[in-house]
């Protein structure tokens, strides 16, 4: 696939990952150069939301911006 060339198709979750075969994915393949490397992007409106994932990300972001002081050095 040539540099920047794009191909789109439809696939299922089970063809790429362990998951339900009924979940359809849009697959976009993008050529990344003359060496033959590609980037595959999957998207779908059918994927379920993971409620715990968002909460963990918010908490991790908040902790990463919390000031920590090194007393006694």
Backbone as ProteinMPNN parsed JSONL, in Angstrom:
{"seq_chain_A": "XXXXXXXXXXXXXXXXXXXXXXXXXXXXXXXXXXXXXXXXXXXXXXXXXXXXXXXXXXXXXXXXXXXXXXXXX", "coords_chain_A": {"N_chain_A": [[0.854, -1.17, 0.0], [0.637, 2.163, -0.869], [2.22, 5.264, 0.187], [0.193, 7.111, 2.295], [-2.148, 6.212, 1.087], [-5.528, 5.134, 1.376], [-7.761, 2.62, 2.513], [-10.972, 1.424, 3.042], [-13.142, -0.74, 4.864], [-15.463, -3.225, 6.081], [-15.598, -5.109, 9.065], [-15.649, -7.656, 11.65], [-15.716, -7.747, 15.234], [-14.803, -10.162, 16.299], [-13.058, -11.125, 14.359], [-10.661, -9.863, 14.776], [-10.229, -9.568, 17.535], [-10.86, -11.098, 20.785], [-14.12, -11.421, 21.098], [-17.615, -10.59, 20.712], [-19.088, -11.844, 17.777], [-21.061, -10.539, 16.482], [-20.733, -7.812, 16.627], [-20.125, -5.198, 14.584], [-17.445, -3.615, 12.882], [-15.972, -0.653, 11.559], [-13.307, -0.57, 9.387], [-10.331, 1.008, 8.728], [-7.59, 1.285, 6.683], [-4.423, 2.608, 6.455], [-1.786, 3.56, 4.433], [1.629, 3.795, 5.321], [4.016, 4.408, 4.132], [6.728, 3.651, 1.833], [7.811, 1.288, 2.697], [5.986, -0.607, 3.263], [4.501, -0.607, 5.618], [1.522, -0.324, 7.538], [-1.282, 1.38, 9.03], [-3.942, 0.415, 10.967], [-7.186, 1.328, 11.695], [-9.882, 1.0, 13.846], [-13.37, 1.496, 14.245], [-16.597, 1.995, 15.732], [-20.07, 2.319, 16.34], [-21.342, 0.515, 17.855], [-19.876, -0.508, 19.979], [-19.69, -1.237, 23.429], [-19.798, 1.067, 26.206], [-17.289, 1.514, 28.696], [-17.772, 2.001, 31.879], [-16.084, 2.134, 34.191], [-13.591, 2.716, 33.196], [-13.449, 5.455, 32.425], [-13.707, 6.78, 34.894], [-11.376, 5.93, 36.217], [-9.415, 7.101, 34.606], [-9.928, 9.831, 35.022], [-9.345, 10.049, 37.763], [-6.644, 9.287, 37.801], [-5.549, 11.36, 36.278], [-6.092, 13.555, 37.92], [-4.54, 12.886, 40.181], [-2.011, 12.987, 39.039], [-1.57, 15.684, 38.742], [-1.478, 16.648, 41.273], [0.227, 18.38, 43.718], [3.31, 17.412, 45.173], [5.382, 17.389, 47.93], [8.724, 17.189, 48.957], [9.631, 16.688, 51.979], [12.176, 17.047, 54.449], [14.512, 16.489, 53.1]], "CA_chain_A": [[0.0, 0.0, 0.0], [1.473, 3.341, -1.035], [2.211, 6.296, 1.21], [-1.021, 7.9, 2.428], [-3.317, 5.601, 0.464], [-6.49, 4.65, 2.37], [-8.739, 1.631, 2.104], [-11.939, 1.203, 4.106], [-13.968, -1.929, 4.73], [-16.21, -3.585, 7.287], [-15.149, -6.36, 9.651], [-16.306, -7.924, 12.925], [-14.843, -7.733, 16.406], [-14.199, -11.485, 16.501], [-11.988, -11.37, 13.396], [-9.425, -9.238, 15.251], [-10.096, -9.673, 18.991], [-11.83, -11.979, 21.44], [-15.33, -10.65, 21.334], [-18.826, -11.034, 20.029], [-18.973, -11.761, 16.325], [-22.139, -9.712, 15.952], [-20.348, -6.403, 16.665], [-19.489, -4.811, 13.322], [-16.469, -2.539, 12.987], [-15.465, -0.018, 10.351], [-11.865, -0.754, 9.357], [-9.651, 1.904, 7.803], [-6.181, 0.941, 6.573], [-3.709, 3.758, 5.906], [-0.395, 3.266, 4.095], [2.554, 4.669, 6.047], [5.274, 4.632, 3.426], [7.109, 2.684, 0.803], [8.32, 0.069, 3.307], [4.891, -1.555, 3.401], [3.834, -0.532, 6.911], [0.179, 0.246, 7.511], [-1.972, 1.67, 10.282], [-5.334, -0.013, 10.882], [-8.014, 2.02, 12.68], [-11.219, 0.425, 13.976], [-14.354, 2.331, 14.915], [-17.939, 1.436, 15.703], [-21.067, 2.868, 17.257], [-21.901, -0.618, 18.587], [-19.044, -0.916, 21.104], [-20.236, -0.795, 24.716], [-18.977, 1.948, 27.026], [-16.748, 0.93, 29.917], [-17.919, 3.091, 32.854], [-14.962, 2.21, 35.124], [-12.419, 3.245, 32.513], [-13.455, 6.915, 32.477], [-13.464, 7.204, 36.265], [-9.967, 5.704, 36.515], [-8.637, 8.11, 33.889], [-10.094, 11.107, 35.722], [-8.629, 9.979, 39.03], [-5.212, 9.282, 37.505], [-5.185, 12.703, 35.838], [-6.116, 14.425, 39.095], [-3.379, 12.55, 41.005], [-0.775, 13.396, 38.371], [-1.42, 17.129, 38.891], [-1.441, 16.985, 42.694], [1.584, 18.742, 44.138], [3.918, 16.593, 46.212], [6.559, 18.076, 48.441], [9.681, 16.286, 49.608], [10.094, 17.274, 53.24], [13.228, 16.334, 55.142], [15.652, 16.128, 52.252]], "C_chain_A": [[0.898, 1.231, 0.0], [1.285, 4.345, 0.098], [0.917, 7.106, 1.177], [-2.266, 7.311, 1.791], [-4.214, 5.007, 1.548], [-7.446, 3.655, 1.744], [-9.682, 1.439, 3.284], [-12.754, -0.041, 3.805], [-14.715, -2.154, 6.035], [-15.727, -4.95, 7.757], [-15.953, -6.607, 10.923], [-15.267, -7.944, 14.033], [-14.111, -9.062, 16.568], [-13.101, -11.806, 15.494], [-10.648, -10.828, 13.883], [-9.162, -9.474, 16.734], [-11.042, -10.736, 19.517], [-13.048, -11.149, 21.767], [-16.484, -11.205, 20.533], [-18.685, -10.845, 18.523], [-20.041, -10.857, 15.721], [-21.805, -8.22, 15.944], [-19.571, -6.083, 15.391], [-18.583, -3.603, 13.547], [-16.2, -1.953, 11.608], [-13.947, -0.093, 10.438], [-11.268, 0.178, 8.3], [-8.161, 1.584, 7.834], [-5.486, 2.076, 5.832], [-2.261, 3.353, 5.652], [0.538, 4.278, 4.729], [3.891, 4.861, 5.349], [5.602, 3.512, 2.471], [7.665, 1.388, 1.37], [7.227, -0.971, 3.537], [4.197, -1.551, 4.748], [2.465, 0.119, 6.749], [-0.316, 0.502, 8.922], [-3.42, 1.259, 10.082], [-6.098, 0.63, 12.025], [-9.399, 1.393, 12.664], [-12.121, 1.428, 14.675], [-15.718, 1.673, 14.784], [-18.824, 2.171, 16.697], [-21.612, 1.774, 18.168], [-21.094, -1.029, 19.804], [-19.625, -0.394, 22.411], [-19.263, 0.13, 25.439], [-18.495, 1.189, 28.245], [-16.778, 2.017, 30.993], [-16.731, 3.227, 33.805], [-13.75, 2.87, 34.489], [-12.344, 4.767, 32.619], [-13.157, 7.425, 33.88], [-11.994, 7.043, 36.628], [-9.091, 6.741, 35.829], [-8.729, 9.459, 34.574], [-9.308, 11.13, 37.021], [-7.118, 10.017, 38.797], [-4.74, 10.66, 37.066], [-5.119, 13.656, 37.025], [-4.893, 14.151, 39.978], [-2.083, 13.014, 40.364], [-0.529, 14.899, 38.496], [-1.44, 17.58, 40.348], [0.002, 17.241, 43.109], [2.059, 17.826, 45.26], [5.211, 17.288, 46.633], [7.44, 17.084, 49.186], [10.238, 16.977, 50.841], [11.22, 16.429, 53.807], [14.379, 15.9, 54.249], [16.838, 16.954, 52.582]], "O_chain_A": [[1.829, 1.317, 0.801], [0.321, 4.278, 0.86], [0.582, 7.713, 0.16], [-3.35, 7.871, 1.947], [-3.721, 4.441, 2.524], [-7.885, 3.817, 0.605], [-9.225, 1.306, 4.419], [-13.024, -0.36, 2.647], [-14.606, -1.364, 6.973], [-15.478, -5.841, 6.945], [-16.856, -5.831, 11.237], [-14.077, -8.138, 13.782], [-12.936, -9.087, 16.933], [-12.281, -12.687, 15.754], [-9.601, -11.297, 13.438], [-8.008, -9.57, 17.151], [-11.914, -11.22, 18.795], [-12.997, -10.268, 22.626], [-16.34, -12.165, 19.776], [-18.218, -9.805, 18.059], [-19.929, -10.455, 14.563], [-22.52, -7.437, 15.318], [-18.495, -6.63, 15.153], [-18.915, -2.691, 14.305], [-16.2, -2.672, 10.609], [-13.365, 0.28, 11.456], [-11.654, 0.139, 7.132], [-7.54, 1.61, 8.897], [-5.891, 2.461, 4.735], [-1.586, 2.859, 6.555], [0.278, 5.481, 4.687], [4.811, 5.429, 5.936], [4.847, 2.551, 2.324], [7.967, 0.469, 0.608], [7.514, -2.092, 3.959], [3.367, -2.424, 5.001], [2.283, 1.008, 5.918], [0.174, -0.089, 9.884], [-4.063, 1.703, 9.131], [-5.715, 0.499, 13.188], [-10.019, 1.265, 11.608], [-11.689, 2.129, 15.59], [-15.967, 0.901, 13.859], [-18.37, 2.59, 17.763], [-22.28, 2.076, 19.157], [-21.576, -1.832, 20.603], [-20.012, 0.771, 22.492], [-18.048, -0.008, 25.301], [-19.199, 0.326, 28.769], [-15.895, 2.874, 31.017], [-16.398, 4.347, 34.193], [-12.965, 3.518, 35.181], [-11.27, 5.309, 32.88], [-12.427, 8.404, 34.038], [-11.419, 7.918, 37.275], [-8.119, 7.212, 36.42], [-7.727, 10.162, 34.698], [-8.671, 12.133, 37.343], [-6.397, 10.706, 39.518], [-3.648, 11.087, 37.441], [-4.199, 14.469, 37.126], [-4.273, 15.093, 40.473], [-1.149, 13.397, 41.068], [0.612, 15.344, 38.368], [-1.421, 18.78, 40.621], [0.884, 16.415, 42.874], [1.305, 17.507, 46.179], [6.013, 17.712, 45.802], [6.954, 16.248, 49.948], [11.192, 17.751, 50.759], [11.211, 15.208, 53.654], [15.147, 15.015, 54.627], [17.894, 16.792, 51.97]]}, "name": "protein", "num_of_chains": 1, "seq": "XXXXXXXXXXXXXXXXXXXXXXXXXXXXXXXXXXXXXXXXXXXXXXXXXXXXXXXXXXXXXXXXXXXXXXXXX"}
